Amino acid sequence: MRINWGWMLLLGLAGCHSPGELKETAPVLRAQTLKSPPVYLNCLLPKWRAYAAATEVREIRLGYRLLLSEGRERGPGALLEVTADERGSQVWLYQHSGAARDVAERDMRECL
């Protein structure tokens, strides 16, 4: 029996989400905070890493992007962008449904 590795890879990735797919959805939450992006990041990052050690941080124009992973099989469960504005920071949270949803929303609100 010959295995078609292309199909196996496609089936394996079928349940995965990419950060781009998360950004294509409307934000679940959008908020304003008086904190600067680095201060907000210092509050949120330890909380997300306690849930998922593989949480990624990337510097973006005027702020940061955080990816909360739901594991290798599922990909990112939440994407948060925090960018500086004249009053502090704007925060956007994008999510698919999943176990990370409640954690991401709760932690986002606690750090505002």
Steps between C-alpha positions, in 0.01 A plus 500: 500500500639839400444797730431837344686734735344810347152386604625403846648845549183668378284293735737573788477873441124510446432590863775761526452874508754756394547851639384633163174308533444650844555852364243437224230472766353797683665568835322333790597791724641845438604722788689813598749509786703781652800263514775510239546187285809381697321542835192316371722224357678461836162438664353265239796288391560316832129414521490357147830314548361340817223357279718424195877524533537526121326839487679706235571873506589702193573868482281678247475862395410701814455194722487122534320191371448203732398152387349268761552144382251218547762242414677379191191333357265796536724801448440842656187527711521875540681792346529830682639824360583796720605824333584843638268794447478851644312380813699185578427191294236334286455126558338257254429134577426251222399141580358176374286304740698270722641447844712814481202728443400556863861526617593756233197721563535493878870580492455775242241673721705458819795681343303798369 
